[in-house]
């Protein structure tokens, strides 16, 4: 069963929120351990629950990892205007991207017929127009595929008919039948086929022991 996409927002139900926290916390700590082993790196994870309970993991000593972290951030020249500007620009881009994703999720749900209670008449008309355009595109693509299939079947029919004509010319001495129109080719081949069947039936009637007078 395919798992549905989880909306990134606070879980309102307390019990569900607690269960999700427990599962995700254990998964996060497990992934941190696997990352430290597979890549031979130093990993430290610190988690505080909603009630302030501490959960942590460190591939080495946690205190050493924290000291190393503070030593690293002191070496980064964050006081420079360029770094501050870059940080602010990245934050704005992230916020815009999150808003865009939320907007697309809402639009997707509305196109699926969900969450229409808060839509105005103009919004519903816009959704209806979008769906109508989508249906036109789908139908146009469907017609195109039908035409392509018909062309392929015609080409296959033509190839089979040419093979039948060649067989007819070999066995019935039909001459240059392939130069005739397609309808004439069909008629001649069908007539030849019917004649062969009739001949076979008449031959079968005379097979057997001679009758006594």
C-alpha positions as CSV (number, residue, x, y, z in Angstrom):
1,X,0.0,0.0,0.0
2,X,1.4,3.4,-1.1
3,X,2.0,5.7,1.8
4,X,0.3,9.1,1.4
5,X,2.3,12.3,1.4
6,X,2.6,13.9,4.9
7,X,1.7,17.5,5.1
8,X,4.5,19.4,6.9
9,X,2.5,21.1,9.7
10,X,2.0,20.5,13.4
11,X,0.0,17.4,14.3
12,X,-3.0,18.6,16.3
13,X,-3.8,15.3,18.0
14,X,-1.6,14.8,21.0
15,X,-1.5,11.0,20.9
16,X,-0.6,11.0,17.2
17,X,2.0,13.6,17.8
18,X,3.6,11.5,20.5
19,X,3.6,8.4,18.4
20,X,5.1,10.3,15.4
21,X,7.8,11.8,17.6
22,X,8.8,8.4,19.0
23,X,9.0,6.8,15.5
24,X,10.8,9.6,13.8
25,X,13.2,10.1,16.7
26,X,14.3,6.5,16.7
27,X,14.6,6.6,12.9
28,X,16.7,9.8,13.0
29,X,19.1,8.4,15.7
30,X,19.4,5.1,13.7
31,X,20.2,7.1,10.5
32,X,22.8,9.1,12.3
33,X,24.5,5.9,13.6
34,X,24.5,4.4,10.1
35,X,25.9,7.6,8.6
36,X,28.8,7.6,11.1
37,X,29.7,4.0,10.4
38,X,29.3,3.9,6.6
39,X,31.1,7.2,6.0
40,X,33.5,7.1,9.0
41,X,32.5,10.6,10.1
42,X,31.7,12.3,13.4
43,X,28.0,12.8,14.0
44,X,26.2,14.3,16.9
45,X,22.4,14.6,17.3
46,X,20.6,16.4,20.2
47,X,16.8,16.2,20.5
48,X,14.6,17.8,23.2
49,X,11.1,16.5,23.4
50,X,8.1,18.8,23.9
51,X,8.3,18.2,27.7
52,X,12.1,19.0,27.7
53,X,13.4,15.4,27.8
54,X,16.8,15.0,26.2
55,X,17.7,12.4,23.6
56,X,21.1,12.4,22.0
57,X,23.5,10.4,20.0
58,X,27.2,10.9,19.3
59,X,29.6,8.8,17.3
60,X,32.4,9.9,19.7
61,X,32.2,12.0,22.8
62,X,29.3,14.4,22.9
63,X,31.2,17.1,24.8
64,X,34.0,16.9,22.3
65,X,31.6,17.2,19.4
66,X,30.0,20.3,21.0
67,X,33.4,21.9,21.7
68,X,34.4,21.2,18.2
69,X,31.2,22.8,16.9
70,X,31.7,26.0,18.9
71,X,35.3,26.2,17.8
72,X,34.2,25.9,14.2
73,X,31.6,28.6,14.3
74,X,34.0,31.0,15.9
75,X,36.3,30.6,12.9
76,X,33.6,31.5,10.4
77,X,33.6,35.3,9.7
78,X,29.9,35.8,10.1
79,X,30.5,39.4,11.1
80,X,31.3,40.3,7.6
81,X,28.5,42.1,5.7
82,X,28.9,39.8,2.7
83,X,28.2,36.7,4.9
84,X,25.3,38.3,6.6
85,X,23.8,39.3,3.3
86,X,24.3,35.8,1.8
87,X,22.7,34.3,4.9
88,X,19.7,36.6,4.7
89,X,19.4,36.0,1.0
90,X,19.4,32.2,1.5
91,X,16.8,32.5,4.3
92,X,14.5,34.6,2.0
93,X,14.9,32.0,-0.8
94,X,14.1,29.2,1.5
95,X,11.0,31.0,2.8
96,X,9.8,31.7,-0.7
97,X,10.4,28.1,-1.8
98,X,8.3,26.9,1.2
99,X,5.5,29.2,0.3
100,X,5.6,28.1,-3.3
101,X,5.4,24.5,-2.3
102,X,2.5,25.1,0.0
103,X,0.7,27.0,-2.8
104,X,1.3,24.1,-5.2
105,X,0.0,21.6,-2.6
106,X,-3.2,23.7,-2.1
107,X,-3.7,24.1,-5.8
108,X,-3.2,20.3,-6.4
109,X,-5.8,19.5,-3.7
110,X,-8.3,21.9,-5.2
111,X,-7.8,20.3,-8.7
112,X,-8.5,17.0,-7.1
113,X,-11.8,18.3,-5.6
114,X,-10.5,18.7,-2.1
115,X,-10.7,21.8,0.2
116,X,-13.2,23.6,-2.0
117,X,-15.2,24.9,0.9
118,X,-13.2,28.1,1.2
119,X,-13.1,28.9,-2.5
120,X,-14.9,31.8,-4.0
121,X,-17.0,31.7,-7.1
122,X,-14.1,33.2,-9.1
123,X,-11.7,30.6,-7.8
124,X,-14.1,27.8,-8.7
125,X,-14.5,29.2,-12.2
126,X,-10.7,29.4,-12.6
127,X,-10.4,25.7,-11.4
128,X,-13.2,24.7,-13.8
129,X,-11.3,26.5,-16.7
130,X,-8.1,24.7,-15.8
131,X,-9.7,21.3,-15.7
132,X,-11.5,22.0,-19.0
133,X,-8.2,22.9,-20.7
134,X,-6.6,19.8,-19.2
135,X,-9.4,17.7,-20.6
136,X,-8.9,19.2,-24.1
137,X,-5.2,18.5,-24.0
138,X,-5.9,14.9,-22.9
139,X,-8.5,14.4,-25.6
140,X,-6.2,15.9,-28.3
141,X,-3.4,13.5,-27.2
142,X,-5.8,10.6,-27.2
143,X,-7.0,11.4,-30.8
144,X,-3.3,11.7,-31.9
145,X,-2.6,8.2,-30.4
146,X,-5.6,6.8,-32.2
147,X,-4.5,8.2,-35.5
148,X,-1.0,6.8,-35.0
149,X,-2.4,3.4,-34.3
150,X,-4.6,3.6,-37.4
151,X,-1.7,4.5,-39.5
152,X,0.3,1.6,-38.1
153,X,-2.5,-0.8,-38.7
154,X,-2.9,0.4,-42.3
155,X,0.8,0.0,-42.9
156,X,0.6,-3.5,-41.5
157,X,-2.4,-4.3,-43.7
158,X,-0.5,-3.0,-46.7
159,X,2.5,-5.1,-45.9
160,X,0.4,-8.3,-45.5
161,X,-1.5,-7.5,-48.7
162,X,1.8,-7.2,-50.6
163,X,2.9,-10.6,-49.2
164,X,-0.5,-12.1,-50.3
165,X,0.0,-10.5,-53.8
166,X,3.4,-12.0,-54.1
167,X,2.0,-15.4,-53.2
168,X,-0.8,-15.0,-55.6
169,X,1.6,-14.1,-58.4
170,X,3.7,-17.1,-57.6
171,X,0.8,-19.6,-57.6
172,X,-1.8,-18.0,-59.9
173,X,0.4,-16.2,-62.4
174,X,-1.4,-12.9,-61.7
175,X,1.1,-10.6,-63.4
176,X,1.9,-7.2,-61.9
177,X,-1.0,-7.1,-59.5
178,X,0.9,-5.0,-57.1
179,X,0.6,-2.1,-59.5
180,X,-3.2,-2.2,-59.3
181,X,-5.2,-0.1,-56.8
182,X,-5.4,-1.4,-53.3
183,X,-9.1,-2.2,-53.6
184,X,-8.4,-4.2,-56.8
185,X,-5.6,-6.1,-55.1
186,X,-7.9,-7.0,-52.2
187,X,-10.6,-8.2,-54.6
188,X,-8.3,-10.4,-56.7
189,X,-6.7,-11.9,-53.6
190,X,-10.0,-12.6,-52.1
191,X,-11.3,-14.2,-55.3
192,X,-8.2,-16.3,-55.6
193,X,-8.7,-17.4,-51.9
194,X,-12.3,-18.3,-52.5
195,X,-11.5,-20.3,-55.7
196,X,-8.8,-22.2,-53.9
197,X,-11.3,-23.1,-51.1
198,X,-13.9,-24.2,-53.6
199,X,-11.3,-26.4,-55.4
200,X,-10.4,-28.0,-52.1
201,X,-14.0,-28.7,-51.3
202,X,-14.7,-30.2,-54.7
203,X,-11.6,-32.4,-54.4
204,X,-12.6,-33.6,-51.0
205,X,-16.0,-34.7,-52.4
206,X,-14.4,-37.2,-54.8
207,X,-12.0,-38.7,-52.3
208,X,-12.9,-42.2,-51.3
209,X,-13.6,-45.7,-52.7
210,X,-15.4,-45.9,-56.0
211,X,-19.1,-46.6,-55.8
212,X,-20.5,-49.8,-57.2
213,X,-23.0,-49.6,-60.1
